[in-house]
Amino acid sequence: MQAAESFIVPLLQAFVWFDDGLQSFLQARGWHQVTRSQSMIMANVVIGVHKPSDIARNLGISRQAVHTTINQMIEMGMLELRDDINDRRAKIVAISEMGREMGRDADLAMAAMSAELRKRIGTRNVDNLIKAFSGDWGAAMTEWPKVEKRT
């Protein structure tokens, strides 16, 4: 197995497991279907990223794509745009009242999935994952020594 596959693929699979479970739970609770893009934008807003340009940078997609998805989420009632008190020309994304209600159900889903994961892979493994992912990883690794191009 290649080094990249030994870590990044299971990490992505874990994310998809949680996101699919979250979407299924929300639909069972009567909420409309949310796309993975909408889910990722909501996750950014929840962690405090409110400028569409910053969300686009975090997700590695265009600002236009982020604005399109945000507008869909506003139409669905999940988000709203507010004036940015630090920049009168800009708007920031905020969670609407309906979005907060949906968030409470999302919290229930996460608690249920975490409990299920503890049953499946063990409490110690889950605790270690939380500890590892919550640690300070430092800045992204962006500088690498130059090497000869492979042919």
C-alpha positions as CSV (number, residue, x, y, z in Angstrom):
1,M,0.0,0.0,0.0
2,Q,1.3,3.4,-0.9
3,A,1.9,5.9,2.0
4,A,-0.8,8.3,0.7
5,E,-3.4,5.5,0.6
6,S,-2.6,4.3,4.1
7,F,-3.9,7.6,5.6
8,I,-5.8,9.9,3.3
9,V,-8.2,7.2,1.9
10,P,-9.4,6.0,5.3
11,L,-9.7,9.6,6.4
12,L,-11.9,10.4,3.4
13,Q,-13.9,7.2,4.0
14,A,-14.5,8.2,7.6
15,F,-15.7,11.7,6.5
16,V,-18.1,10.2,4.0
17,W,-19.4,7.7,6.7
18,F,-20.2,10.6,9.0
19,D,-21.6,12.8,6.3
20,D,-23.8,10.0,4.8
21,G,-25.1,9.2,8.3
22,L,-25.8,12.8,9.1
23,Q,-27.7,13.3,5.9
24,S,-29.7,10.1,6.5
25,F,-30.5,11.2,10.1
26,L,-31.6,14.6,9.0
27,Q,-33.9,13.2,6.3
28,A,-35.4,10.8,8.8
29,R,-36.1,13.9,11.0
30,G,-38.0,15.5,8.2
31,W,-35.3,17.9,6.9
32,H,-34.8,18.3,3.1
33,Q,-31.8,16.7,1.5
34,V,-28.5,18.5,1.8
35,T,-25.7,18.1,-0.7
36,R,-22.2,17.4,0.3
37,S,-21.2,20.9,-0.9
38,Q,-23.9,22.4,1.3
39,S,-22.8,20.2,4.2
40,M,-19.2,21.4,3.8
41,I,-20.2,25.1,3.6
42,M,-22.3,24.7,6.8
43,A,-19.4,23.0,8.6
44,N,-17.2,26.0,7.7
45,V,-19.8,28.5,9.0
46,V,-20.2,26.4,12.2
47,I,-16.5,26.6,12.9
48,G,-16.5,30.4,12.4
49,V,-15.6,30.9,8.7
50,H,-18.1,33.5,7.6
51,K,-16.7,35.1,4.5
52,P,-17.6,33.4,1.2
53,S,-14.0,34.0,-0.1
54,D,-12.5,32.2,3.0
55,I,-15.0,29.3,2.6
56,A,-14.0,29.0,-1.1
57,R,-10.3,29.0,-0.1
58,N,-10.9,26.3,2.6
59,L,-12.8,24.1,0.2
60,G,-10.5,24.7,-2.7
61,I,-13.3,25.7,-5.0
62,S,-14.2,28.9,-6.8
63,R,-15.9,31.8,-5.1
64,Q,-18.6,31.6,-7.7
65,A,-19.4,28.0,-6.7
66,V,-19.5,28.9,-3.1
67,H,-21.9,31.8,-3.8
68,T,-24.1,29.6,-5.8
69,T,-24.3,27.0,-3.0
70,I,-24.8,29.7,-0.4
71,N,-27.7,31.1,-2.4
72,Q,-29.3,27.7,-2.6
73,M,-28.9,27.4,1.2
74,I,-30.5,30.8,1.7
75,E,-33.4,29.8,-0.4
76,M,-33.7,26.6,1.7
77,G,-33.8,28.7,4.8
78,M,-30.5,27.3,6.3
79,L,-28.3,30.4,6.0
80,E,-28.7,34.2,5.7
81,L,-26.4,37.0,4.6
82,R,-25.6,39.8,6.9
83,D,-23.6,43.0,6.6
84,D,-19.9,42.6,7.6
85,I,-19.3,45.1,10.4
86,N,-15.6,45.2,9.5
87,D,-16.2,45.8,5.8
88,R,-19.2,47.8,4.7
89,R,-18.9,46.5,1.1
90,A,-19.0,42.8,2.1
91,K,-21.5,40.3,3.4
92,I,-20.9,37.5,5.8
93,V,-22.7,34.2,6.0
94,A,-24.7,33.4,9.1
95,I,-26.8,30.4,10.2
96,S,-30.5,31.2,10.2
97,E,-33.0,30.2,12.9
98,M,-34.0,27.2,10.8
99,G,-30.4,26.4,10.3
100,R,-29.9,26.4,14.1
101,E,-32.8,24.0,14.5
102,M,-31.3,21.7,11.9
103,G,-28.0,22.0,13.8
104,R,-29.6,20.7,16.9
105,D,-30.7,17.6,15.0
106,A,-27.2,17.4,13.5
107,D,-25.8,17.4,17.0
108,L,-28.1,14.5,17.9
109,A,-26.9,12.6,14.8
110,M,-23.3,13.1,15.7
111,A,-23.8,11.9,19.2
112,A,-25.6,8.8,17.9
113,M,-22.9,8.1,15.3
114,S,-20.2,8.6,17.8
115,A,-21.8,6.1,20.2
116,E,-22.2,3.6,17.3
117,L,-18.6,4.1,16.3
118,R,-17.5,3.4,19.9
119,K,-19.4,0.1,19.7
120,R,-17.8,-0.8,16.3
121,I,-14.2,0.2,16.8
122,G,-13.9,0.7,20.5
123,T,-13.9,3.6,22.9
124,R,-10.2,3.9,23.1
125,N,-9.8,4.1,19.3
126,V,-12.5,6.8,19.1
127,D,-10.9,8.8,22.0
128,N,-7.5,8.5,20.3
129,L,-9.0,9.7,17.0
130,I,-10.5,12.7,18.8
131,K,-7.2,13.5,20.5
132,A,-5.2,13.2,17.3
133,F,-7.6,15.3,15.2
134,S,-8.0,17.9,18.0
135,G,-4.2,18.4,18.4
136,D,-2.3,21.4,17.1
137,W,-1.0,20.2,13.7
138,G,0.7,23.5,13.1
139,A,0.7,25.3,9.7
140,A,0.2,23.4,6.5
141,M,3.3,21.9,5.0
142,T,3.8,24.2,2.0
143,E,7.5,24.3,1.6
144,W,9.4,21.3,0.3
145,P,12.9,20.7,-0.9
146,K,13.3,20.8,-4.6
147,V,14.1,17.5,-6.2
148,E,14.8,16.4,-9.7
149,K,11.7,15.8,-11.8
150,R,11.0,12.1,-12.3
151,T,10.7,10.9,-15.9
